[in-house]
Amino acid sequence: MELGRLGVWYPVDRLDGARIRGFAGLVESLGYDALWYPESRGYESLSVAGFMLAATRTLKLGSSIASIYARDAFTAGRGLASLRGLYGDRFILGLGVSHVPMVEGVRGHHYEKPVPAMRAYLDGIDKALGAEAAGAPVALAALGPLMLKLSAARTRGALPYNVTPAHTAEAARLLGPGKWLAVEQKVCLETDAAKARALGRAELGRYMRLDNYRNNWLRLGFTEAELEGGGSDRFIDAMVLWGDAATIQRGLRAHFDAGATHVCLQPVHAEGDFAARDATVKALAGT
């Protein structure tokens, strides 16, 4: 499988079946290469992937991410093989270690050390896939250097989330040539600074309490003070590209210049404002 230049990231848990079909069809019709979606408290990751694959013809679907605590490694491996066999080579299994509150508070599992847990999980996927494991479209949610190195050694690449072009440059260095570096970037098609930053703070609020992201933001040079109170303007502006289409496109290109091989833009909009979402993906298609 080859991964094209541009994709869309969107939490399909917010949508019912008809809206999922409609949005996936829109993303496909606009020429985006892939649609990425998370796994949290809503739809089960591989089930909703099958639904979207059945509703499209050429669009790639990528889990971003499927939690390693949601299904055992054998099931994940056979799920990947099943979706590839039934719908063509259009599914990317993005895996992640999730977060302590989700793993222990919601799922009732014990949260293990991330890199050893992921390494063991990849061993199980390789066993499940057998000869199909070589070159299988598997990638990892990776922020820190150890997980990025594991991504390079064992998978097609990495799926960083909530990062800056500076992180992208370091990730590209650690991954080395020939690996996918599919970077998520939040975008808000809004030229009013106060409105755009308010939308950004509302979107980022759920992540501000999670240690994995906070620790990475501190590594990137943000201070604890900048992460308090919903985030400073500097922090919000780094996490959410806002403005007109040309301004946002320049910000997206900064990731490519830093070494990203694929950027998946995440529309940031008011709750339920699907018109704003659709206007965003239309305006940025072909970036």
Stockholm file with secondary structure:
# STOCKHOLM 1.0

chainA/1-287         MELGRLGVWYPVDRLDGARIRGFAGLVESLGYDALWYPESRGYESLSVAGFMLAATRTLKLGSSIASIYARDAFTAGRGLASLRGLYGDRFILGLGVSHVPMVEGVRGHHYEKPVPAMRAYLDGIDKALGAEAAGAPVALAALGPLMLKLSAARTRGALPYNVTPAHTAEAARLLGPGKWLAVEQKVCLETDAAKARALGRAELGRYMRLDNYRNNWLRLGFTEAELEGGGSDRFIDAMVLWGDAATIQRGLRAHFDAGATHVCLQPVHAEGDFAARDATVKALAGT
#=GR chainA/1-287 SS CCCCSEEEECCGGGSCHHHHHHHHHHHHHTTCSEEEECCSSSSCHHHHHHHHHHTCSSCEEEESCEETTSSCHHHHHHHHHHHHHHHCSCEEEEEECCCHIIIIIISCCCCCCHHHHHHHHHHHHHHHHGGGGTTCSEEECCCSHHHHHHHHHHSSEECCCSCCHHHHHHHHHHHCTTCEEEEEEEEECCCCHHHHHHHHHHHHTTTTTCHHHHHHHHHTTCCTGGGSTTCCHHHHHHHEEESSHHHHHHHHHHHHHHTCSEEEEEECCSTTCHHHHHHHHHHHTTC
#=GC SS_cons         CCCCSEEEECCGGGSCHHHHHHHHHHHHHTTCSEEEECCSSSSCHHHHHHHHHHTCSSCEEEESCEETTSSCHHHHHHHHHHHHHHHCSCEEEEEECCCHIIIIIISCCCCCCHHHHHHHHHHHHHHHHGGGGTTCSEEECCCSHHHHHHHHHHSSEECCCSCCHHHHHHHHHHHCTTCEEEEEEEEECCCCHHHHHHHHHHHHTTTTTCHHHHHHHHHTTCCTGGGSTTCCHHHHHHHEEESSHHHHHHHHHHHHHHTCSEEEEEECCSTTCHHHHHHHHHHHTTC
//
